Amino acid sequence: MIHAFLMIGQSNMAGRGNIADVERIDNPHLKMLRNGRWQPMLAPINPDRIFSGVFLAESFADAYQKDHGVDVGLIPCADGGTQMAQWKEGGLLFDHAVMQTRLAERTATLAGVLWHQGESDCLPGLSEVYREKLEAFYAALTRALHLENVPFIVGGLGDFLGELGKEKAHYQSVNAQIRSFASAHPMTAFASAEGLAGKPDHLHFSAVSQREFGLRYYAAFKTVELQNRIFEEKPNEDDALRTYIDGL
């Protein structure tokens, strides 16, 4: 069974890294969803714009596949420039992501969700309510796709956004809210973007940084995976008591 990952958010999840700047990940066990069918992974995987390119889920999927020894499928649903409000329940982006995931689940099992968004909300009037909207979105997506036991990984915004001045002056506030959201839920984790390089536009991660960011996402994913494994393997106290009584 293919282990599938839904990718949602805006342009840095869609990928804007220059394809020529990094070596292609050549792993025959990595696939992408196209027209409801699994095709070999080939960049750009999330062609939301004509300038789409390398994105973090490629290195994430490669690391996951090598650790788990299974085929991995990517469900690309990110859309550049979108604000948090555009991802609300019942909107086009929300419904599209749910539809594509349900289609993928006919031939795969959903193993995780990767989310990166926030650059378009680094504005007065939007940044202050970012977490509130993210919480509502996560709750709605959990209901729609039954994510109660599915890891949901969120990533930080790049520090290079500060180079844009007043246009993205509130990025640190949004970053803090993303981090606090991740710490508040048992199936969520935060991948830091600290130290990652941006492109000359000071808005998008470079291809090299996208590769590194994907590995950070996977490291965050593993913390959720490990926590659940420990919980599942913890002996049931009632069973332990029953065993003790039987031995008397």
BELTA-V452793 format. One record per residue. RES is the residue in one letter. PHI is phi in degrees with one decimal (none if undefined). OMEGA is omega as a letter, one per 20 degrees, with the letter a starting at -180 (none if undefined). D_CENTER is the distance of its C-alpha to the mean C-alpha in Angstrom with 1 decimal. Layout:
# BELTA-V452793
{{RES,PHI,OMEGA,D_CENTER} {RES,PHI,OMEGA,D_CENTER}}
This chain:
# BELTA-V452793
{{M,none,r,20.7} {I,-71.2,r,17.6} {H,-94.8,a,14.4} {A,-105.1,r,11.8} {F,-130.3,r,8.1} {L,-89.2,r,7.1} {M,-112.2,a,5.4} {I,-137.5,a,6.5} {G,135.9,a,8.0} {Q,-113.2,a,10.9} {S,-60.5,a,12.5} {N,-73.1,r,10.7} {M,-87.7,r,7.7} {A,-65.3,r,10.6} {G,99.3,r,12.3} {R,-128.3,r,15.7} {G,-69.6,r,16.8} {N,-67.4,a,20.2} {I,-60.1,a,20.4} {A,-74.0,a,23.7} {D,-83.0,a,22.6} {V,-137.1,r,21.1} {E,-72.9,r,22.2} {R,-66.0,r,20.7} {I,-81.6,a,18.9} {D,-103.2,a,21.5} {N,-128.8,a,20.3} {P,-65.9,a,21.9} {H,-91.1,r,19.7} {L,-101.8,a,16.6} {K,-134.3,r,16.5} {M,-135.0,a,15.1} {L,-84.5,r,16.0} {R,-137.4,r,19.0} {N,54.5,r,21.4} {G,80.5,a,20.4} {R,-121.2,r,21.1} {W,-88.0,r,19.4} {Q,-118.0,r,20.4} {P,-56.6,a,20.3} {M,-66.3,r,17.3} {L,-151.3,a,18.7} {A,-70.4,i,17.4} {P,-79.2,a,16.9} {I,-86.6,r,14.5} {N,-114.8,a,13.3} {P,-78.6,r,16.8} {D,-77.4,r,16.5} {R,-140.2,a,19.2} {I,-68.4,a,22.0} {F,-103.8,r,20.7} {S,-63.1,a,17.2} {G,-153.4,a,16.7} {V,-65.3,r,14.8} {F,-136.8,a,11.0} {L,-65.1,a,8.9} {A,-67.2,r,7.8} {E,-64.9,r,11.6} {S,-70.5,r,12.4} {F,-58.8,a,9.6} {A,-62.8,a,11.2} {D,-63.5,r,14.6} {A,-65.8,r,14.4} {Y,-62.9,a,13.3} {Q,-62.7,a,16.1} {K,-68.3,r,18.6} {D,-77.9,a,18.2} {H,-103.6,r,18.3} {G,65.9,r,20.6} {V,-126.9,r,19.2} {D,-72.4,a,18.2} {V,-121.4,r,14.5} {G,-117.5,r,13.5} {L,-105.9,a,10.8} {I,-111.0,a,10.8} {P,-81.5,a,10.5} {C,-138.1,r,10.8} {A,-78.1,a,9.9} {D,-141.8,a,13.2} {G,-61.1,r,14.6} {G,77.8,a,16.6} {T,-83.9,r,15.5} {Q,-91.9,a,16.1} {M,-55.2,a,14.7} {A,-61.8,a,17.8} {Q,-75.7,r,17.1} {W,-98.8,a,14.3} {K,-67.4,a,16.8} {E,-56.8,r,17.9} {G,91.4,r,20.4} {G,-79.5,a,19.3} {L,-62.2,a,18.9} {L,-66.1,r,15.2} {F,-61.9,a,14.6} {D,-64.3,r,17.2} {H,-64.1,r,16.1} {A,-63.6,r,12.6} {V,-64.4,a,14.5} {M,-61.5,a,17.3} {Q,-64.8,r,15.4} {T,-67.4,r,13.6} {R,-63.0,r,17.1} {L,-64.5,r,18.6} {A,-63.8,a,16.5} {E,-69.5,r,17.4} {R,-66.8,a,21.0} {T,-128.0,a,20.6} {A,-153.9,r,17.6} {T,-113.1,a,16.0} {L,-74.1,a,12.5} {A,-102.4,a,11.2} {G,177.1,r,7.7} {V,-126.8,r,4.9} {L,-113.4,a,1.1} {W,-123.9,r,3.3} {H,-144.2,a,6.0} {Q,-163.2,r,9.4} {G,142.7,a,12.8} {E,-57.7,a,15.1} {S,-78.0,r,17.0} {D,-108.7,r,17.6} {C,-83.7,a,19.3} {L,-133.0,r,22.7} {P,-56.8,a,25.4} {G,91.7,r,25.2} {L,-109.2,a,21.4} {S,-62.2,a,20.2} {E,-66.4,a,22.3} {V,-113.1,a,20.7} {Y,-60.5,a,17.0} {R,-63.0,r,16.2} {E,-56.4,r,18.6} {K,-71.5,r,16.8} {L,-65.1,r,13.3} {E,-60.8,a,15.1} {A,-64.5,r,16.7} {F,-63.3,a,13.7} {Y,-62.9,r,12.0} {A,-62.5,a,15.5} {A,-67.3,a,16.1} {L,-66.9,r,13.1} {T,-61.8,r,14.0} {R,-65.0,a,17.5} {A,-69.1,a,16.9} {L,-114.6,r,14.8} {H,54.8,a,16.2} {L,-89.3,a,13.2} {E,-52.7,a,15.7} {N,-119.4,a,15.1} {V,-114.0,r,11.6} {P,-60.4,r,9.1} {F,-124.2,a,6.5} {I,-106.0,a,4.7} {V,-117.4,a,5.4} {G,-119.3,r,7.2} {G,-76.5,r,10.8} {L,-83.8,a,12.9} {G,-71.1,r,15.3} {D,-64.7,a,18.8} {F,-66.8,r,20.3} {L,-61.8,r,19.8} {G,-61.7,r,22.9} {E,-69.8,a,24.9} {L,-86.7,r,24.7} {G,68.0,a,26.9} {K,-60.5,a,27.3} {E,-59.2,a,24.9} {K,-127.3,a,21.9} {A,-63.2,a,24.0} {H,-99.8,a,21.9} {Y,-64.7,r,18.7} {Q,-67.2,r,19.5} {S,-65.0,r,19.9} {V,-63.7,r,16.5} {N,-58.0,a,15.0} {A,-63.6,r,17.1} {Q,-70.4,r,16.0} {I,-64.2,a,12.3} {R,-64.4,a,13.5} {S,-67.5,r,16.0} {F,-58.9,a,13.8} {A,-62.3,a,11.8} {S,-78.8,a,15.2} {A,-95.0,a,16.6} {H,-128.8,a,14.9} {P,-68.1,a,15.5} {M,-104.8,r,12.3} {T,-116.4,r,10.0} {A,-151.0,a,9.7} {F,-111.6,r,9.6} {A,-108.8,a,9.3} {S,-75.3,r,12.3} {A,-102.9,a,13.1} {E,-57.4,r,16.8} {G,83.6,a,19.1} {L,-77.2,a,16.9} {A,-91.0,r,19.0} {G,-105.1,r,18.8} {K,-77.9,r,20.7} {P,-58.1,r,24.1} {D,-77.5,a,22.8} {H,57.0,a,21.3} {L,-129.1,a,18.3} {H,-117.8,r,16.1} {F,-70.9,r,15.1} {S,-68.9,a,17.5} {A,-61.8,r,17.0} {V,-63.2,r,17.9} {S,-68.7,r,15.5} {Q,-61.0,r,12.6} {R,-61.5,r,13.8} {E,-66.4,a,14.0} {F,-62.0,r,10.7} {G,-59.5,r,9.2} {L,-68.8,r,11.7} {R,-68.6,r,10.9} {Y,-60.0,a,7.4} {Y,-68.5,r,9.5} {A,-61.4,r,12.1} {A,-66.5,r,10.2} {F,-58.7,a,9.3} {K,-64.5,r,13.0} {T,-66.1,r,14.2} {V,-68.5,r,13.0} {E,-59.9,a,14.4} {L,-67.8,r,17.6} {Q,-59.5,r,18.1} {N,-69.0,r,18.2} {R,-65.8,r,20.4} {I,-63.2,a,22.8} {F,-64.5,a,23.0} {E,-66.9,a,23.7} {E,-89.0,r,26.3} {K,-66.0,a,28.0} {P,-60.8,r,31.5} {N,-70.8,a,32.4} {E,-63.7,r,35.1} {D,-65.5,r,37.2} {D,-64.9,a,37.2} {A,-64.2,r,38.2} {L,-65.8,r,41.0} {R,-63.6,r,42.3} {T,-62.8,r,42.5} {Y,-62.9,a,44.4} {I,-63.8,r,46.8} {D,-62.5,a,47.5} {G,-84.2,r,48.5} {L,-72.7,none,51.1}}
